[in-house]
Amino acid sequence: MELPLPELPAFDYLHASSAQHALEQLGGSIARTRVLSGGTDLFVQMRAGSIAPTELIDLKHIPGLATIEFDENSGLTIGAAATMNAVARDPEVQANYPLLVRALETVASYQLRNRATIGGNLCNASPAADSAPSLLVLGSRLTLESVGGQRELALNDFFKGPGETALTPGEILTKISLPLAPTGWKGRYLKLGRNTSGDLAIVGVAVLGFPDPEPTSGFRFRIALASVAPTPIRVADAEELLETTTLSDESIEQAARIAQDLARPISDARASAEYRRAMVFELTAWALKDVRQMLEEEA
Ligand SMILES: Cc1cc2nc3c(=O)[nH]c(=O)nc-3n(C[C@H](O)[C@H](O)[C@H](O)COP(=O)(O)OP(=O)(O)OC[C@H]3O[C@@H](n4cnc5c(N)ncnc54)[C@H](O)[C@@H]3O)c2cc1C
């Protein structure tokens, strides 16, 4: 039988027993040594020949790296090796961050989500990563570790370009931390793919809104987009407009237009850049109107 892609090239496999063990083995050469989580991106890229590491360090069995913990005072901490299904099934995540659950449930199939980790989704740095927009509007922060110690940074500062992140050679992502979600918040993740299941996003839009007496509109909004720029992006100017004007169909459409103007999509096998830009407007307006309705129903 002829395979559509070559077989996986040979590699050395290291089963890391602790983060320290993994980091000591990692060294500085990303071309030679890579960390392995679910392998759902890594093995595809290795088979396609776009990367050729000769050593893989498996993070999945490191104690604590897949832990999901919720604290009523500080929020949620997700270990980077937690699978998408484990996160989406967690009762505290379901109760406190349903927007993230919804976003994860749009990824591929149940079977794939049993392997794919949330850390791998971020570190692969695809502009189409479905977890990214929701994690961005929820104000996530990342913990990165190396043999030298650990540092924290906002998810907003993590993505540098397609496949590029703020990770330096020898560093791994260990935790994703979400603050407590704002009181009374409502959210929506809308994903447009070529079919209703199992496809990468042509456009992904996450919107989060919550009441706040301070801004003119009485609400604050956060908006993030996937698959329409070199990285997942926040749309700060549209967020500001929705806070400083009275909330109406017109202001929502103006905000959606700002998102459309900010988008820098490419044309590829899934959609043309022009179609993507048009859909950024439609989906952003749709998500904002849904969120406004949910907020008004609760007011
Ligand atoms: C058929 C199919 C459909 C898909 N559909 C979707 C979809 O709809 N939406 C979507 O967003 N994605 C989709 N994907 C992509 C993929 O499943 C996700 O990006 C997945 O979450 C990657 O996680 P992983 O654990 O498999 O990562 P891996 O493949 O193990 O790793 C991905 C990259 O991140 C690095 N890495 C992994 N973990 C860490 C860490 N802790 N620290 C530092 N670097 C790390 C690896 O070295 C590698 O470079 C699809 C993939 C396939 C094969």
The ligand as an SDF file (V2000), in Angstrom:
LIG
                    3D

 53 58  0  0  0  0  0  0  0  0999 V2000
   -6.6370   15.6850   12.0110 C   0  0  0  0  0  0  0  0  0  0  0  0
   -6.2640   16.8920   12.8370 C   0  0  0  0  0  0  0  0  0  0  0  0
   -7.2210   17.8680   13.0820 C   0  0  0  0  0  0  0  0  0  0  0  0
   -6.8890   18.9880   13.8510 C   0  0  0  0  0  0  0  0  0  0  0  0
   -7.8610   19.9340   14.0690 N   0  0  0  0  0  0  0  0  0  0  0  0
   -7.5640   21.0100   14.8560 C   0  0  0  0  0  0  0  0  0  0  0  0
   -8.5720   21.9830   15.1210 C   0  0  0  0  0  0  0  0  0  0  0  0
   -9.7280   21.8930   14.6920 O   0  0  0  0  0  0  0  0  0  0  0  0
   -8.2090   23.0430   15.9040 N   0  0  0  0  0  0  0  0  0  0  0  0
   -6.9500   23.1880   16.4180 C   0  0  0  0  0  0  0  0  0  0  0  0
   -6.6920   24.1610   17.1210 O   0  0  0  0  0  0  0  0  0  0  0  0
   -5.9830   22.2760   16.1720 N   0  0  0  0  0  0  0  0  0  0  0  0
   -6.2660   21.1970   15.4090 C   0  0  0  0  0  0  0  0  0  0  0  0
   -5.2920   20.2740   15.1470 N   0  0  0  0  0  0  0  0  0  0  0  0
   -3.9150   20.5240   15.6530 C   0  0  0  0  0  0  0  0  0  0  0  0
   -3.5050   19.8120   16.9650 C   0  0  0  0  0  0  0  0  0  0  0  0
   -4.3050   18.7070   17.2880 O   0  0  0  0  0  0  0  0  0  0  0  0
   -3.3890   20.7620   18.1290 C   0  0  0  0  0  0  0  0  0  0  0  0
   -2.5610   21.8670   17.8500 O   0  0  0  0  0  0  0  0  0  0  0  0
   -2.8840   20.0420   19.4100 C   0  0  0  0  0  0  0  0  0  0  0  0
   -3.4530   20.6950   20.4880 O   0  0  0  0  0  0  0  0  0  0  0  0
   -1.3530   19.9700   19.6090 C   0  0  0  0  0  0  0  0  0  0  0  0
   -1.1160   19.4040   20.8890 O   0  0  0  0  0  0  0  0  0  0  0  0
   -0.1970   18.1020   21.0660 P   0  0  0  0  0  0  0  0  0  0  0  0
   -0.2240   17.7710   22.5060 O   0  0  0  0  0  0  0  0  0  0  0  0
   -0.5860   17.0450   20.1250 O   0  0  0  0  0  0  0  0  0  0  0  0
    1.1990   18.7540   20.6600 O   0  0  0  0  0  0  0  0  0  0  0  0
    2.4860   18.0730   19.9890 P   0  0  0  0  0  0  0  0  0  0  0  0
    2.1680   17.6660   18.6020 O   0  0  0  0  0  0  0  0  0  0  0  0
    3.0630   17.0600   20.8910 O   0  0  0  0  0  0  0  0  0  0  0  0
    3.4470   19.3510   19.9730 O   0  0  0  0  0  0  0  0  0  0  0  0
    3.2110   20.4650   19.1370 C   0  0  0  0  0  0  0  0  0  0  0  0
    4.4220   21.4090   19.1990 C   0  0  0  0  0  0  0  0  0  0  0  0
    4.5030   22.0400   20.4660 O   0  0  0  0  0  0  0  0  0  0  0  0
    5.7180   21.6720   21.1400 C   0  0  0  0  0  0  0  0  0  0  0  0
    5.3180   21.4230   22.5240 N   0  0  0  0  0  0  0  0  0  0  0  0
    4.3360   20.5900   22.9610 C   0  0  0  0  0  0  0  0  0  0  0  0
    4.1800   20.7000   24.2800 N   0  0  0  0  0  0  0  0  0  0  0  0
    5.0840   21.6420   24.6920 C   0  0  0  0  0  0  0  0  0  0  0  0
    5.3970   22.2060   25.9790 C   0  0  0  0  0  0  0  0  0  0  0  0
    4.7460   21.8610   27.0960 N   0  0  0  0  0  0  0  0  0  0  0  0
    6.3890   23.1370   26.0430 N   0  0  0  0  0  0  0  0  0  0  0  0
    7.0580   23.5100   24.9170 C   0  0  0  0  0  0  0  0  0  0  0  0
    6.7820   23.0360   23.6890 N   0  0  0  0  0  0  0  0  0  0  0  0
    5.8120   22.0990   23.5810 C   0  0  0  0  0  0  0  0  0  0  0  0
    6.2390   20.4260   20.4370 C   0  0  0  0  0  0  0  0  0  0  0  0
    7.6430   20.2960   20.5210 O   0  0  0  0  0  0  0  0  0  0  0  0
    5.7620   20.7030   19.0210 C   0  0  0  0  0  0  0  0  0  0  0  0
    6.6470   21.5960   18.3750 O   0  0  0  0  0  0  0  0  0  0  0  0
   -5.5820   19.1370   14.3800 C   0  0  0  0  0  0  0  0  0  0  0  0
   -4.6170   18.1380   14.1420 C   0  0  0  0  0  0  0  0  0  0  0  0
   -4.9520   17.0260   13.3730 C   0  0  0  0  0  0  0  0  0  0  0  0
   -3.9010   15.9770   13.1300 C   0  0  0  0  0  0  0  0  0  0  0  0
  1  2  1  0
  2  3  1  0
  2 52  2  0
  3  4  2  0
  4  5  1  0
  4 50  1  0
  5  6  2  0
  6  7  1  0
  6 13  1  0
  7  8  2  0
  7  9  1  0
  9 10  1  0
 10 11  2  0
 10 12  1  0
 12 13  2  0
 13 14  1  0
 14 15  1  0
 14 50  1  0
 15 16  1  0
 16 17  1  0
 16 18  1  0
 18 19  1  0
 18 20  1  0
 20 21  1  0
 20 22  1  0
 22 23  1  0
 23 24  1  0
 24 25  2  0
 24 26  1  0
 24 27  1  0
 27 28  1  0
 28 29  2  0
 28 30  1  0
 28 31  1  0
 31 32  1  0
 32 33  1  0
 33 34  1  0
 33 48  1  0
 34 35  1  0
 35 36  1  0
 35 46  1  0
 36 37  1  0
 36 45  1  0
 37 38  2  0
 38 39  1  0
 39 40  1  0
 39 45  2  0
 40 41  1  0
 40 42  2  0
 42 43  1  0
 43 44  2  0
 44 45  1  0
 46 47  1  0
 46 48  1  0
 48 49  1  0
 50 51  2  0
 51 52  1  0
 52 53  1  0
M  END
$$$$
